[in-house]
């Protein structure tokens, strides 16, 4: 039954992943880096896309950029979908291996019915956009799962020799994505867990030190590690995904995930009460002491710390759920352990399998797996207007869409900033300058003129959009879509060749031209 379970899991991941055709906002910057590497052999160390003040570029996603560009260049959009499936599928295979390992050592339950797949289904549903939108984090999801399995195997089987794999893995992980610090973080938690359990902890300390040392093997040298430490400890109060899911802005959002948090807390209470009831001690305090003595302290530390980090930042939501999946799987099913009669149980299993297989086949038949049709997400028509009319100059774009703008418009246009944030810019550019201008704070016009902008592309729900329409004497309002608005300086617009070309709004045009770019070092 295991093989059918794994097939079911992979089909489910493929279907849900393929239905999510959104990319990370910064994905186009990744494509630029990847293309530059394959055409020049260089790993970029300085920015060439922005007209604002920048510093040396420590690109903690340069390896992911190379992989993304290679896959798309050779296998197209479908290749990216399959790459996403490989990363997520590998992660979940190792989560299942952790569950089986823990059962082998800690319990007599060896069954792994397909019905239990519903646990994964429930856990993944609220994380659709976080997990299935294509981004560099997919590599970290995969490495995180492998890393966790190796640590758990070393701990439970006392097979500490296997830990030598992790420093070698870190050389790859740290050069693909800066999320490699999650590996060091959970290694540190294993050290604390081993100390609390009074078990050997020196092997985990050696692993931590060796893995940290492995991070210095990179194209940037020591400065890269310094940058990663600085970037990891930054608060980023104005970046959405670094805010708390329980902050004022998100109080009525992410309700599915908050339901998981509530279910987790209820599960903790139920399991605690059940464990307390089985204690042979007479009073409550003695029972709690006995529970603490017998508890898996490493598991406790992992869940507690990731839970607290999740309350602090949405960035850790995925990793919290990824810890719950292998470590709370049996806790969940201990509560719902009642089995049907064998024949009904088998029928139940096959119904789930055939249902998911049917959904998979139907999706494969009707989907083309292509990316695009993002009029509500990216300023497709506004960017096309600049391309068709050969409008040159500096363009003030929102933080999120700078990557797309630079991919489509360079070298005619340079962007103010994009999602590379601390990698390239002084953080005050986004957190102070762009924020003040976009919000239209007192003196916004003087602040706007501190840097020369020829073109302004803004969300229609921003204060800057309203102020430019009312008081933007130096800019013409050119065009608007449902989400964005384009403004061009009057002196720039007046010099454009007439008649002005108005781009189409048909989605099929933008689907075909999505990956078109003038960035091509072979022609220069």
URTA-V554606 format. One record per residue. N is the residue number from 1. RES is the residue in one letter. SS is DSSP state (A for helix, B for strand, O for the rest). OMEGA is omega in whole degrees, 0 to 359 (NA if undefined). D_FIRST is the distance of its C-alpha to the first C-alpha in Angstrom with 1 decimal. Layout:
n & res & ss & omega & d_first
N & RES & SS & OMEGA & D_FIRST
N & RES & SS & OMEGA & D_FIRST
This chain:
n & res & ss & omega & d_first
1 & X & O & 182 & 0.0
2 & X & A & 184 & 3.8
3 & X & A & 178 & 5.5
4 & X & A & 177 & 5.3
5 & X & A & 182 & 6.3
6 & X & A & 177 & 8.9
7 & X & A & 179 & 10.1
8 & X & A & 181 & 10.6
9 & X & A & 180 & 12.4
10 & X & A & 179 & 14.5
11 & X & A & 179 & 15.5
12 & X & A & 180 & 16.6
13 & X & A & 181 & 18.6
14 & X & A & 182 & 20.1
15 & X & A & 182 & 21.2
16 & X & A & 180 & 22.7
17 & X & A & 181 & 24.2
18 & X & A & 178 & 25.7
19 & X & A & 178 & 27.3
20 & X & O & 185 & 29.0
21 & X & O & 178 & 31.7
22 & X & O & 177 & 33.9
23 & X & B & 172 & 35.0
24 & X & O & 181 & 36.3
25 & X & O & 184 & 40.1
26 & X & O & 186 & 40.8
27 & X & A & 182 & 38.6
28 & X & A & 173 & 41.8
29 & X & A & 178 & 43.4
30 & X & A & 180 & 40.4
31 & X & A & 178 & 41.1
32 & X & A & 181 & 44.7
33 & X & A & 180 & 44.0
34 & X & A & 180 & 41.6
35 & X & A & 179 & 44.1
36 & X & A & 180 & 47.0
37 & X & A & 184 & 45.2
38 & X & A & 181 & 44.4
39 & X & A & 184 & 47.9
40 & X & A & 184 & 49.9
41 & X & O & 183 & 47.8
42 & X & O & 166 & 48.7
43 & X & O & 187 & 46.7
44 & X & O & 179 & 48.6
45 & X & O & 176 & 50.6
46 & X & O & 181 & 52.9
47 & X & O & 175 & 52.5
48 & X & O & 187 & 54.2
49 & X & O & 188 & 53.0
50 & X & B & 175 & 54.9
51 & X & O & 177 & 58.5
52 & X & O & 181 & 58.3
53 & X & O & 180 & 58.8
54 & X & B & 177 & 55.8
55 & X & O & 179 & 55.2
56 & X & O & 187 & 53.4
57 & X & O & 173 & 49.8
58 & X & O & 188 & 47.1
59 & X & O & 182 & 44.1
60 & X & O & 177 & 41.0
61 & X & O & 186 & 38.8
62 & X & A & 179 & 40.6
63 & X & A & 177 & 37.6
64 & X & A & 180 & 35.3
65 & X & A & 180 & 38.2
66 & X & A & 180 & 38.3
67 & X & A & 181 & 34.6
68 & X & A & 182 & 34.8
69 & X & A & 180 & 37.9
70 & X & A & 182 & 36.7
71 & X & A & 182 & 33.5
72 & X & A & 180 & 35.4
73 & X & A & 183 & 38.3
74 & X & A & 188 & 36.2
75 & X & A & 175 & 33.3
76 & X & A & 183 & 34.7
77 & X & A & 179 & 33.0
78 & X & A & 178 & 29.7
79 & X & A & 178 & 29.7
80 & X & A & 178 & 30.1
81 & X & A & 180 & 27.2
82 & X & A & 177 & 24.9
83 & X & A & 178 & 26.4
84 & X & A & 179 & 25.5
85 & X & A & 181 & 21.8
86 & X & A & 181 & 21.8
87 & X & A & 182 & 23.4
88 & X & A & 179 & 21.3
89 & X & A & 178 & 18.0
90 & X & A & 179 & 19.0
91 & X & A & 184 & 20.0
92 & X & A & 172 & 16.8
93 & X & A & 181 & 14.8
94 & X & A & 173 & 17.4
95 & X & A & 178 & 17.2
96 & X & A & 178 & 13.6
97 & X & A & 177 & 14.8
98 & X & A & 178 & 17.6
99 & X & A & 181 & 15.5
100 & X & A & 178 & 13.6
101 & X & A & 180 & 17.1
102 & X & A & 177 & 18.8
103 & X & A & 181 & 16.5
104 & X & A & 184 & 17.1
105 & X & A & 193 & 20.9
106 & X & A & 182 & 21.6
107 & X & O & 180 & 19.4
108 & X & O & 182 & 17.6
109 & X & O & 182 & 14.6
110 & X & O & 184 & 11.5
111 & X & O & 178 & 8.9
112 & X & O & 184 & 7.4
113 & X & O & 180 & 6.7
114 & X & A & 180 & 7.5
115 & X & A & 181 & 10.9
116 & X & A & 174 & 11.7
117 & X & A & 181 & 11.9
118 & X & A & 175 & 15.2
119 & X & A & 178 & 16.6
120 & X & A & 180 & 16.7
121 & X & A & 181 & 18.1
122 & X & A & 183 & 20.8
123 & X & A & 185 & 21.7
124 & X & A & 187 & 22.1
125 & X & A & 182 & 24.1
126 & X & O & 185 & 27.5
127 & X & O & 186 & 27.3
128 & X & A & 182 & 27.1
129 & X & A & 182 & 30.5
130 & X & A & 186 & 30.2
131 & X & A & 192 & 26.9
132 & X & A & 173 & 26.9
133 & X & O & 188 & 30.6
134 & X & B & 181 & 31.0
135 & X & O & 183 & 32.8
136 & X & O & 181 & 33.2
137 & X & A & 179 & 31.2
138 & X & A & 178 & 28.0
139 & X & A & 178 & 28.7
140 & X & A & 176 & 29.4
141 & X & A & 181 & 26.1
142 & X & A & 181 & 24.3
143 & X & A & 178 & 26.7
144 & X & A & 181 & 26.6
145 & X & A & 179 & 22.8
146 & X & A & 181 & 23.3
147 & X & A & 181 & 26.4
148 & X & A & 180 & 24.9
149 & X & A & 181 & 22.1
150 & X & A & 179 & 24.9
151 & X & A & 182 & 27.1
152 & X & A & 178 & 24.5
153 & X & A & 178 & 23.5
154 & X & A & 182 & 27.2
155 & X & A & 186 & 27.9
156 & X & A & 182 & 25.3
157 & X & A & 183 & 25.4
158 & X & O & 179 & 29.1
159 & X & O & 188 & 28.4
160 & X & A & 179 & 31.2
161 & X & A & 182 & 31.7
162 & X & A & 182 & 28.7
163 & X & A & 180 & 30.8
164 & X & A & 178 & 33.0
165 & X & A & 189 & 30.4
166 & X & A & 176 & 31.3
167 & X & A & 177 & 35.0
168 & X & A & 178 & 34.0
169 & X & A & 181 & 31.5
170 & X & A & 178 & 34.2
171 & X & A & 180 & 36.6
172 & X & A & 185 & 34.2
173 & X & A & 184 & 33.2
174 & X & A & 178 & 36.8
175 & X & O & 178 & 38.0
176 & X & O & 183 & 35.4
177 & X & O & 181 & 35.6
178 & X & A & 176 & 37.7
179 & X & A & 179 & 34.6
180 & X & A & 179 & 34.4
181 & X & A & 174 & 36.3
182 & X & A & 177 & 33.1
183 & X & A & 177 & 32.1
184 & X & A & 182 & 35.4
185 & X & A & 181 & 35.1
186 & X & A & 173 & 31.9
187 & X & A & 176 & 33.2
188 & X & A & 178 & 36.2
189 & X & A & 176 & 34.2
190 & X & A & 177 & 32.5
191 & X & A & 180 & 36.0
192 & X & A & 179 & 37.1
193 & X & A & 180 & 34.0
194 & X & A & 178 & 34.7
195 & X & A & 180 & 38.4
196 & X & A & 180 & 37.7
197 & X & A & 183 & 35.3
198 & X & O & 177 & 38.0
199 & X & O & 180 & 35.6
200 & X & O & 180 & 36.5
201 & X & O & 181 & 37.0
202 & X & A & 179 & 39.2
203 & X & A & 180 & 36.3
204 & X & A & 176 & 35.2
205 & X & A & 178 & 38.8
206 & X & A & 179 & 39.2
207 & X & A & 179 & 36.1
208 & X & A & 183 & 37.5
209 & X & A & 180 & 40.9
210 & X & A & 180 & 39.5
211 & X & A & 176 & 37.3
212 & X & A & 178 & 40.3
213 & X & A & 181 & 42.4
214 & X & A & 181 & 40.0
215 & X & O & 181 & 40.6
216 & X & O & 177 & 44.2
217 & X & O & 184 & 43.0
218 & X & O & 183 & 43.5
219 & X & O & 186 & 46.1
220 & X & O & 179 & 48.0
221 & X & O & 184 & 48.4
222 & X & A & 182 & 49.2
223 & X & A & 180 & 50.0
224 & X & A & 180 & 46.5
225 & X & A & 176 & 45.2
226 & X & A & 179 & 48.1
227 & X & A & 181 & 47.2
228 & X & A & 178 & 43.5
229 & X & A & 180 & 44.7
230 & X & A & 182 & 47.2
231 & X & A & 182 & 44.7
232 & X & A & 184 & 42.1
233 & X & O & 179 & 44.7
234 & X & O & 182 & 46.2
235 & X & O & 180 & 46.1
236 & X & O & 185 & 46.3
237 & X & O & 183 & 47.4
238 & X & O & 177 & 48.0
239 & X & O & 190 & 44.6
240 & X & A & 187 & 42.3
241 & X & A & 175 & 39.0
242 & X & A & 178 & 40.7
243 & X & O & 180 & 41.9
244 & X & O & 176 & 40.4
245 & X & O & 179 & 38.1
246 & X & O & 177 & 40.4
247 & X & O & 183 & 43.6
248 & X & A & 182 & 46.1
249 & X & A & 185 & 45.1
250 & X & A & 187 & 41.4
251 & X & O & 179 & 42.1
252 & X & O & 182 & 41.0
253 & X & O & 178 & 38.3
254 & X & O & 185 & 34.7
255 & X & A & 179 & 34.2
256 & X & A & 179 & 30.4
257 & X & A & 179 & 30.2
258 & X & A & 174 & 32.8
259 & X & A & 176 & 30.7
260 & X & A & 177 & 27.9
261 & X & A & 180 & 30.7
262 & X & A & 179 & 31.8
263 & X & A & 179 & 28.3
264 & X & A & 180 & 28.0
265 & X & A & 177 & 31.4
266 & X & A & 178 & 30.6
267 & X & A & 179 & 27.5
268 & X & A & 181 & 29.7
269 & X & A & 181 & 32.2
270 & X & A & 181 & 29.8
271 & X & A & 180 & 28.2
272 & X & A & 179 & 31.7
273 & X & A & 180 & 33.1
274 & X & A & 180 & 30.4
275 & X & A & 178 & 30.9
276 & X & A & 182 & 34.6
277 & X & A & 180 & 34.5
278 & X & O & 182 & 32.8
279 & X & O & 180 & 35.6
280 & X & O & 181 & 38.2
281 & X & O & 187 & 41.0
282 & X & O & 183 & 43.7
283 & X & O & 187 & 44.6
284 & X & A & 181 & 42.6
285 & X & A & 179 & 43.8
286 & X & A & 178 & 42.8
287 & X & A & 179 & 39.3
288 & X & A & 178 & 38.9
289 & X & A & 179 & 40.1
290 & X & A & 178 & 37.6
291 & X & A & 180 & 34.7
292 & X & A & 180 & 36.0
293 & X & A & 186 & 36.3
294 & X & A & 185 & 32.7
295 & X & O & 173 & 31.1
296 & X & O & 189 & 29.1
297 & X & A & 177 & 32.0
298 & X & A & 176 & 30.4
299 & X & A & 181 & 27.8
300 & X & A & 181 & 30.7
301 & X & A & 180 & 32.9
302 & X & A & 183 & 30.3
303 & X & A & 182 & 29.6
304 & X & A & 183 & 33.2
305 & X & A & 179 & 34.7
306 & X & A & 177 & 32.3
307 & X & A & 180 & 33.0
308 & X & A & 178 & 36.7
309 & X & A & 179 & 36.5
310 & X & A & 177 & 34.7
311 & X & A & 183 & 37.6
312 & X & A & 186 & 40.0
313 & X & O & 177 & 38.5
314 & X & A & 182 & 36.0
315 & X & A & 186 & 35.3
316 & X & A & 181 & 33.1
317 & X & A & 183 & 31.0
318 & X & A & 183 & 28.1
319 & X & A & 175 & 28.1
320 & X & A & 178 & 28.3
321 & X & A & 179 & 25.2
322 & X & A & 174 & 23.5
323 & X & A & 181 & 24.5
324 & X & A & 186 & 23.3
325 & X & A & 181 & 19.7
326 & X & A & 188 & 18.8
327 & X & A & 180 & 21.6
328 & X & O & 182 & 21.5
329 & X & A & 182 & 17.8
330 & X & A & 174 & 17.8
331 & X & A & 180 & 21.3
332 & X & A & 185 & 20.4
333 & X & A & 173 & 17.7
334 & X & A & 179 & 20.0
335 & X & A & 182 & 22.3
336 & X & O & 188 & 19.8
337 & X & O & 182 & 17.9
338 & X & O & 183 & 18.7
339 & X & O & 172 & 15.9
340 & X & O & 174 & 16.3
341 & X & O & 186 & 16.5
342 & X & A & 184 & 13.4
343 & X & A & 178 & 14.3
344 & X & A & 178 & 15.1
345 & X & A & 180 & 12.1
346 & X & A & 178 & 9.9
347 & X & A & 179 & 12.7
348 & X & A & 180 & 12.7
349 & X & A & 184 & 9.2
350 & X & A & 178 & 10.2
351 & X & A & 179 & 13.6
352 & X & A & 181 & 12.7
353 & X & A & 184 & 10.8
354 & X & A & 177 & 13.8
355 & X & A & 181 & 16.3
356 & X & A & 178 & 15.5
357 & X & A & 179 & 15.4
358 & X & A & 178 & 18.7
359 & X & A & 179 & 20.3
360 & X & A & 182 & 19.5
361 & X & A & 178 & 21.1
362 & X & A & 179 & 24.0
363 & X & A & 180 & 24.7
364 & X & A & 182 & 24.7
365 & X & A & 189 & 27.2
366 & X & A & 185 & 29.6
367 & X & O & 174 & 29.6
368 & X & O & 175 & 31.7
369 & X & O & 180 & 30.2
370 & X & O & 175 & 33.8
371 & X & O & 177 & 35.3
372 & X & O & 181 & 38.6
373 & X & O & 186 & 40.3
374 & X & O & 184 & 41.0
375 & X & O & 180 & 44.5
376 & X & O & 186 & 43.7
377 & X & O & 180 & 42.5
378 & X & O & 180 & 44.7
379 & X & O & 188 & 48.4
380 & X & A & 183 & 47.8
381 & X & A & 179 & 51.1
382 & X & A & 178 & 53.2
383 & X & A & 180 & 52.0
384 & X & A & 176 & 52.7
385 & X & A & 180 & 56.2
386 & X & A & 181 & 56.9
387 & X & A & 186 & 55.7
388 & X & A & 181 & 57.6
389 & X & O & 175 & 60.8
390 & X & O & 181 & 60.6
391 & X & O & 182 & 61.1
392 & X & O & 176 & 61.4
393 & X & B & 180 & 61.6
394 & X & B & 185 & 59.8
395 & X & B & 177 & 57.2
396 & X & B & 180 & 56.4
397 & X & B & 174 & 52.8
398 & X & O & 181 & 50.5
399 & X & A & 189 & 48.4
400 & X & A & 189 & 45.1
401 & X & A & 179 & 46.2
402 & X & A & 180 & 48.3
403 & X & A & 179 & 45.6
404 & X & A & 181 & 45.4
405 & X & A & 181 & 49.3
406 & X & A & 179 & 49.9
407 & X & A & 184 & 47.4
408 & X & A & 193 & 49.2
409 & X & A & 179 & 52.7
410 & X & O & 10 & 53.5
411 & X & O & 179 & 56.2
412 & X & O & 185 & 58.2
413 & X & B & 174 & 57.0
414 & X & B & 183 & 56.2
415 & X & B & 174 & 54.2
416 & X & O & 181 & 55.2
417 & X & O & 176 & 51.8
418 & X & O & 187 & 48.1
419 & X & O & 178 & 44.9
420 & X & O & 168 & 45.6
421 & X & A & 186 & 47.6
422 & X & A & 180 & 48.2
423 & X & A & 190 & 47.3
424 & X & O & 190 & 50.5
425 & X & B & 164 & 52.6
426 & X & O & 186 & 54.5
427 & X & O & 179 & 52.4
428 & X & A & 179 & 55.6
429 & X & A & 179 & 55.5
430 & X & A & 189 & 52.6
431 & X & A & 181 & 53.1
432 & X & A & 187 & 56.9
433 & X & A & 183 & 58.4
434 & X & A & 179 & 55.8
435 & X & A & 181 & 55.0
436 & X & A & 182 & 58.7
437 & X & A & 183 & 59.4
438 & X & A & 180 & 56.4
439 & X & A & 180 & 57.1
440 & X & O & 180 & 60.7
441 & X & O & 180 & 62.1
442 & X & O & 183 & 65.9
443 & X & O & 184 & 67.2
444 & X & A & 184 & 64.2
445 & X & A & 176 & 66.5
446 & X & A & 178 & 68.1
447 & X & A & 179 & 64.7
448 & X & A & 184 & 63.5
449 & X & O & 175 & 66.5
450 & X & O & 177 & 65.9
451 & X & O & 182 & 63.8
452 & X & O & 177 & 64.8
453 & X & O & 176 & 62.4
454 & X & O & 184 & 63.1
455 & X & B & 175 & 60.2
456 & X & B & 178 & 58.3
457 & X & B & 188 & 54.9
458 & X & B & 171 & 53.8
459 & X & B & 181 & 51.5
460 & X & O & 178 & 53.5
461 & X & O & 179 & 52.7
462 & X & O & 176 & 54.3
463 & X & A & 180 & 57.9
464 & X & A & 178 & 58.9
465 & X & A & 181 & 58.3
466 & X & A & 183 & 60.6
467 & X & A & 179 & 63.3
468 & X & A & 179 & 63.3
469 & X & A & 183 & 64.0
470 & X & A & 190 & 66.8
471 & X & A & 181 & 68.3
472 & X & O & 187 & 66.8
473 & X & O & 185 & 70.2
474 & X & O & 186 & 69.2
475 & X & B & 171 & 66.2
476 & X & B & 168 & 65.7
477 & X & B & 190 & 62.8
478 & X & B & 182 & 61.4
479 & X & B & 180 & 58.3
480 & X & B & 169 & 55.6
481 & X & O & 181 & 52.1
482 & X & O & 188 & 50.2
483 & X & O & 189 & 49.1
484 & X & B & 174 & 51.5
485 & X & B & 183 & 55.3
486 & X & B & 176 & 57.2
487 & X & B & 179 & 60.6
488 & X & B & 177 & 62.8
489 & X & B & 185 & 66.1
490 & X & A & 181 & 69.1
491 & X & A & 177 & 70.6
492 & X & A & 182 & 67.4
493 & X & A & 184 & 67.0
494 & X & O & 181 & 70.6
495 & X & O & 182 & 70.3
496 & X & O & 178 & 67.4
497 & X & O & 180 & 68.1
498 & X & O & 3 & 68.7
499 & X & O & 179 & 67.5
500 & X & O & 177 & 64.4
501 & X & O & 179 & 61.1
502 & X & O & 184 & 58.8
503 & X & O & 177 & 55.1
504 & X & O & 175 & 52.9
505 & X & O & 183 & 50.3
506 & X & O & 182 & 48.0
507 & X & A & 184 & 44.4
508 & X & A & 178 & 43.9
509 & X & A & 183 & 46.7
510 & X & A & 174 & 45.1
511 & X & A & 181 & 41.6
512 & X & A & 186 & 43.3
513 & X & A & 186 & 45.4
514 & X & O & 187 & 43.0
515 & X & O & 178 & 42.8
516 & X & O & 178 & 46.5
517 & X & O & 176 & 48.4
518 & X & O & 178 & 51.8
519 & X & O & 181 & 50.5
520 & X & O & 185 & 50.9
521 & X & A & 180 & 52.5
522 & X & A & 182 & 52.9
523 & X & A & 184 & 55.6
524 & X & O & NA & 57.6
